Amino acid sequence: MKNILVPTDFSPESRYAFEAAVQLAQRSGGQLLLLHCFVPPTDSHVSTTGGLVGGHGLDDVYVLKTLQAIKRRMHGLMAQAHELAPDVPVHELVLTTEPETAILEIIQDRGIDLVVLGAHENTSWTRFFLSTHTEHIMRGASCPVLTVKHPVKNFEVRHLVFASDFSAEADQVAPSLQRLLGLYPAATLHLLDVVPTAGHHARALEAIHAFAARHQFSHYEPDVFDAPRASTGIPRFAEQAHADLVVMLTHGRSALSHLLQGSISEAVALHAAPPVLTVPI
């Protein structure tokens, strides 16, 4: 988590994401790239990086004034980051382009290790990061995505939940779990499987213990939780366990047979109270 991208629309949720990202960068020795995307009117004469390329109409004046205001707000966030963590390098980038496209391109072009997104639990068309925006970014991102919905003034992970069915695919998330435990060595690792009935407990526990043995997780809590659907059971367990972070795998843009797993991850990311880290495989 050395190179962290933090998109912002200056909403409360994106502020929560910003605060969490600053703390993660401080703990991991990383740096932040703070991104804001503003889509100007179609007939304005402004480049994607905010420069005027001819024209002096009212739209151009409006766009330039808006960009100046955005720059002031970005510099304010950078000053706050310096107050919170003076040793964390913070860079800012303002683009006049669609946010989803910009985020996915920046991930590739700048070697981003983690995207930290502010997400709102209820759909609101007045907000920049609607649930659909977050879902699209989670599906398309080639790096882990952390969604944050509530204030995290002290982002200290004491209870880390990895929710999975512990099939062979779960092995690909083990390195991410090891890195997180390296950052938060005092955290309790909860290995969680959500099953429909108690009759599935024995098989679920067997898979959990086998996963832990393969990856040498010696200190962990095996948890099997009964719920009709994983998408609702995981948030309920996270609340009961006082989870500080939930980790899930996602298949992103892979085969159609994997869309169900992706939809579960996205539903949990948007509805679980604690921050949720989705790891693409």
C-alpha positions as CSV (number, residue, x, y, z in Angstrom):
1,M,0.0,0.0,0.0
2,K,2.7,2.4,-1.0
3,N,0.9,4.2,-3.8
4,I,-2.6,5.2,-2.8
5,L,-5.2,6.9,-5.0
6,V,-7.9,8.9,-3.2
7,P,-10.7,10.3,-5.5
8,T,-12.7,13.1,-3.8
9,D,-15.8,15.0,-4.6
10,F,-15.5,16.9,-1.3
11,S,-18.5,15.1,0.2
12,P,-18.5,13.9,3.8
13,E,-18.0,10.3,2.6
14,S,-15.0,11.2,0.5
15,R,-13.6,13.1,3.5
16,Y,-13.9,9.9,5.5
17,A,-12.0,8.0,2.8
18,F,-9.3,10.7,2.7
19,E,-8.8,10.5,6.5
20,A,-8.5,6.7,6.4
21,A,-6.1,6.9,3.4
22,V,-3.8,9.3,5.3
23,Q,-3.6,7.0,8.2
24,L,-2.9,4.0,6.0
25,A,-0.2,5.8,4.2
26,Q,1.4,6.9,7.4
27,R,1.4,3.3,8.7
28,S,2.7,1.7,5.5
29,G,5.2,4.4,4.6
30,G,3.2,5.2,1.4
31,Q,2.1,8.3,-0.5
32,L,-1.2,9.7,-1.6
33,L,-2.5,11.0,-5.0
34,L,-5.6,13.1,-4.4
35,L,-7.9,13.2,-7.4
36,H,-10.9,15.3,-8.3
37,C,-12.7,15.1,-11.7
38,F,-14.8,17.9,-13.0
39,V,-16.8,17.5,-16.2
40,P,-17.2,20.9,-17.9
41,P,-20.0,21.9,-20.3
42,T,-19.5,20.3,-23.7
43,D,-19.0,23.6,-25.5
44,S,-16.3,24.9,-23.2
45,H,-12.7,25.3,-24.3
46,V,-10.8,23.6,-21.5
47,S,-8.3,20.8,-21.8
48,T,-8.4,17.6,-19.6
49,T,-5.8,19.1,-17.3
50,G,-7.7,22.4,-16.8
51,G,-6.0,24.7,-19.3
52,L,-7.8,27.1,-21.6
53,V,-7.5,26.2,-25.3
54,G,-9.2,29.1,-26.9
55,G,-12.5,30.7,-26.5
56,H,-13.7,33.4,-24.0
57,G,-17.4,32.6,-23.6
58,L,-19.4,32.5,-20.4
59,D,-18.9,28.7,-20.1
60,D,-15.2,29.1,-20.2
61,V,-15.3,31.8,-17.4
62,Y,-17.5,29.5,-15.4
63,V,-15.2,26.5,-15.8
64,L,-12.0,28.5,-14.9
65,K,-13.7,29.9,-11.8
66,T,-14.9,26.5,-10.8
67,L,-11.4,25.0,-11.3
68,Q,-9.9,27.7,-9.2
69,A,-12.3,26.9,-6.4
70,I,-11.5,23.2,-6.8
71,K,-7.8,23.9,-6.5
72,R,-8.3,25.9,-3.3
73,R,-10.3,23.0,-1.8
74,M,-7.6,20.5,-2.9
75,H,-4.9,22.6,-1.3
76,G,-7.0,22.7,1.9
77,L,-7.1,18.9,2.0
78,M,-3.4,18.7,1.4
79,A,-2.8,21.0,4.3
80,Q,-5.0,18.9,6.5
81,A,-3.0,15.8,5.4
82,H,0.2,17.5,6.4
83,E,-1.3,18.3,9.9
84,L,-2.4,14.7,10.4
85,A,0.7,13.0,9.0
86,P,3.6,15.5,8.1
87,D,5.7,12.7,6.7
88,V,3.2,11.4,4.2
89,P,3.8,12.8,0.7
90,V,0.5,14.1,-0.9
91,H,0.1,15.0,-4.6
92,E,-3.0,16.5,-6.2
93,L,-4.5,16.0,-9.6
94,V,-7.5,17.8,-11.1
95,L,-8.9,16.5,-14.4
96,T,-11.8,17.6,-16.6
97,T,-12.9,14.1,-17.5
98,E,-15.3,11.4,-16.4
99,P,-14.2,10.0,-13.0
100,E,-14.6,6.3,-13.7
101,T,-12.5,6.4,-16.8
102,A,-9.9,8.6,-15.1
103,I,-9.6,6.4,-12.0
104,L,-9.1,3.2,-14.0
105,E,-6.5,4.9,-16.3
106,I,-4.6,6.3,-13.4
107,I,-4.4,2.9,-11.7
108,Q,-2.6,1.5,-14.7
109,D,-0.5,4.5,-15.6
110,R,0.8,5.3,-12.1
111,G,1.1,1.9,-10.6
112,I,-1.5,2.4,-8.0
113,D,-1.6,-0.2,-5.2
114,L,-4.8,0.8,-3.5
115,V,-7.9,3.0,-4.3
116,V,-9.7,4.5,-1.3
117,L,-13.3,5.5,-2.1
118,G,-15.9,7.3,-0.1
119,A,-19.2,5.5,-0.5
120,H,-22.8,6.3,0.5
121,E,-25.0,3.6,1.8
122,N,-28.2,5.1,0.2
123,T,-28.4,6.0,-3.5
124,S,-28.6,9.8,-4.0
125,W,-28.3,11.4,-7.4
126,T,-26.9,14.5,-5.7
127,R,-23.7,12.7,-4.8
128,F,-20.7,12.0,-7.0
129,F,-20.0,8.5,-5.8
130,L,-23.3,6.7,-6.3
131,S,-23.4,3.0,-5.7
132,T,-23.1,2.5,-9.4
133,H,-19.9,4.5,-9.6
134,T,-18.4,2.5,-6.8
135,E,-19.4,-0.8,-8.3
136,H,-18.0,0.0,-11.7
137,I,-14.6,1.0,-10.2
138,M,-14.5,-2.1,-8.0
139,R,-15.2,-4.3,-11.1
140,G,-12.7,-2.5,-13.3
141,A,-9.8,-1.9,-10.9
142,S,-6.8,-4.1,-11.1
143,C,-5.8,-3.2,-7.5
144,P,-7.6,-3.5,-4.2
145,V,-10.3,-1.0,-3.5
146,L,-11.2,0.2,0.0
147,T,-14.7,1.7,0.5
148,V,-15.3,3.9,3.5
149,K,-18.8,5.0,4.5
150,H,-18.3,6.4,8.1
151,P,-15.8,8.5,10.0
152,V,-12.6,6.7,10.9
153,K,-10.7,9.2,13.0
154,N,-8.6,6.4,14.5
155,F,-8.2,3.7,11.8
156,E,-6.9,1.0,14.1
157,V,-7.7,-2.5,13.0
158,R,-8.4,-4.7,16.0
159,H,-10.9,-7.1,14.3
160,L,-10.1,-8.1,10.7
161,V,-12.8,-10.2,9.0
162,F,-12.0,-12.2,5.8
163,A,-15.3,-13.4,4.4
164,S,-15.1,-16.3,1.9
165,D,-16.2,-19.8,1.1
166,F,-12.5,-20.8,1.4
167,S,-12.4,-22.5,-2.0
168,A,-9.1,-22.6,-3.9
169,E,-9.7,-19.0,-5.1
170,A,-9.4,-17.7,-1.6
171,D,-5.7,-18.6,-1.6
172,Q,-5.1,-15.6,-3.8
173,V,-6.2,-13.2,-1.1
174,A,-3.8,-14.7,1.5
175,P,-0.9,-12.3,0.6
176,S,-3.1,-9.3,1.1
177,L,-4.2,-10.7,4.5
178,Q,-0.5,-11.2,5.5
179,R,0.3,-7.6,4.5
180,L,-2.6,-6.3,6.6
181,L,-1.6,-8.3,9.6
182,G,1.9,-6.9,9.2
183,L,0.5,-3.4,9.4
184,Y,-1.8,-4.3,12.3
185,P,0.0,-7.1,14.2
186,A,-2.4,-7.0,17.2
187,A,-5.5,-7.5,15.0
188,T,-7.6,-10.6,15.5
189,L,-8.2,-12.4,12.2
190,H,-11.7,-13.7,11.8
191,L,-12.0,-16.3,9.0
192,L,-15.8,-16.2,8.2
193,D,-18.0,-18.3,6.1
194,V,-21.8,-17.6,5.8
195,V,-23.9,-20.7,5.4
196,P,-27.7,-21.2,5.1
197,T,-28.1,-23.8,7.8
198,A,-26.3,-25.4,10.7
199,G,-25.9,-28.5,8.7
200,H,-23.2,-26.8,6.7
201,H,-21.0,-25.9,9.7
202,A,-18.7,-28.9,9.8
203,R,-17.7,-28.6,6.1
204,A,-17.3,-24.8,6.5
205,L,-15.0,-25.2,9.5
206,E,-12.9,-27.8,7.8
207,A,-12.3,-25.5,4.8
208,I,-11.5,-22.6,7.2
209,H,-8.9,-24.6,9.1
210,A,-7.4,-26.0,5.9
211,F,-7.0,-22.4,4.5
212,A,-5.4,-21.3,7.7
213,A,-3.0,-24.2,7.7
214,R,-2.0,-23.6,4.0
215,H,-1.0,-20.0,4.7
216,Q,0.3,-20.5,8.3
217,F,-2.3,-18.3,10.0
218,S,-1.6,-19.5,13.5
219,H,-3.7,-17.0,15.4
220,Y,-7.3,-16.7,14.0
221,E,-10.9,-17.1,14.9
222,P,-12.9,-19.6,12.7
223,D,-16.4,-18.2,12.4
224,V,-19.4,-19.8,10.7
225,F,-22.5,-17.6,10.6
226,D,-26.0,-18.7,9.6
227,A,-27.9,-16.4,7.1
228,P,-30.0,-17.0,4.0
229,R,-27.6,-14.8,1.9
230,A,-24.0,-14.0,2.3
231,S,-24.6,-10.4,1.2
232,T,-26.7,-9.8,4.3
233,G,-25.0,-12.2,6.7
234,I,-21.5,-10.7,6.3
235,P,-22.6,-7.2,7.4
236,R,-24.5,-8.6,10.3
237,F,-21.5,-10.6,11.5
238,A,-19.3,-7.6,11.0
239,E,-21.5,-5.6,13.3
240,Q,-21.6,-8.3,15.9
241,A,-17.9,-8.9,15.8
242,H,-17.2,-5.1,16.0
243,A,-15.1,-5.5,12.8
244,D,-12.8,-2.6,11.9
245,L,-12.2,-4.0,8.4
246,V,-13.8,-6.6,6.1
247,V,-11.8,-8.2,3.3
248,M,-13.4,-10.0,0.3
249,L,-12.3,-11.2,-3.1
250,T,-13.9,-10.0,-6.2
251,H,-13.7,-11.3,-9.8
252,G,-14.1,-8.0,-11.4
253,R,-14.5,-8.3,-15.2
254,S,-14.0,-12.1,-15.3
255,A,-16.2,-14.9,-16.6
256,L,-20.0,-14.8,-16.3
257,S,-19.9,-17.7,-13.9
258,H,-18.2,-15.4,-11.4
259,L,-20.7,-12.5,-11.5
260,L,-22.4,-13.8,-8.4
261,Q,-19.3,-13.5,-6.3
262,G,-18.7,-10.0,-7.6
263,S,-22.3,-8.9,-6.7
264,I,-21.8,-10.2,-3.2
265,S,-18.6,-8.3,-2.7
266,E,-20.2,-5.1,-4.1
267,A,-23.3,-5.4,-1.9
268,V,-21.2,-5.9,1.2
269,A,-18.9,-3.0,0.2
270,L,-21.9,-0.7,0.0
271,H,-23.9,-1.9,3.0
272,A,-21.5,-3.1,5.7
273,A,-20.8,-0.4,8.3
274,P,-17.0,-0.9,8.6
275,P,-14.6,-0.2,5.7
276,V,-14.5,-3.0,3.1
277,L,-11.4,-4.0,1.1
278,T,-12.2,-5.9,-2.1
279,V,-9.2,-7.7,-3.6
280,P,-9.4,-8.6,-7.4
281,I,-8.3,-12.0,-8.6
